[in-house]
């Protein structure tokens, strides 16, 4: 799988707190963001499909 590097802007306090909590569980920021993006995409696809079905009724 190819990866792409991107820059993101985070609130420093939020980032520090995330790192403190996630570090104990072995979670990295990039892994967590990737999982959240996949979840978001899946949810949006479900919503789009629902809207398409609703329009065709």
C-alpha positions in Angstrom: 0.0 0.0 0.0 1.4 3.4 -1.0 1.3 6.2 1.6 1.1 9.9 1.2 2.5 12.4 3.6 0.3 15.4 4.4 0.6 18.2 7.0 -2.3 18.8 9.4 -2.9 21.5 11.9 -3.8 20.4 15.5 -4.4 22.2 18.7 -1.2 21.6 20.7 -3.1 20.8 23.9 -5.3 18.3 22.1 -2.3 16.7 20.4 -0.4 16.4 23.6 -3.4 14.9 25.4 -4.0 12.4 22.5 -0.3 11.4 22.5 -0.4 10.9 26.3 -3.4 8.6 26.2 -2.8 6.9 22.8 0.8 6.3 23.6 -0.2 4.0 26.5 -2.2 1.9 24.1 0.4 1.9 21.3 -1.7 4.0 18.9 0.0 6.5 16.6 -1.7 9.6 15.3 -1.4 8.5 11.7 -2.9 5.1 12.4 -5.8 6.7 14.3 -6.5 9.4 11.7 -6.4 6.7 8.9 -9.0 4.6 10.8 -11.2 7.7 11.4 -11.0 8.6 7.7 -12.0 5.1 6.6 -15.0 5.2 9.0 -16.0 8.6 7.7 -15.9 7.4 4.1 -17.9 4.3 4.8 -20.6 6.4 6.6 -20.8 8.9 3.8 -21.2 6.1 1.2 -24.1 4.7 3.2 -25.7 8.2 3.4 -25.2 8.7 -0.4 -26.8 5.3 -1.2 -29.8 6.1 1.1 -30.3 9.4 -0.7 -30.1 7.8 -4.1 -32.7 5.2 -3.1 -34.9 7.9 -1.6 -34.8 10.0 -4.8 -35.8 7.0 -7.0 -38.9 6.2 -4.9 
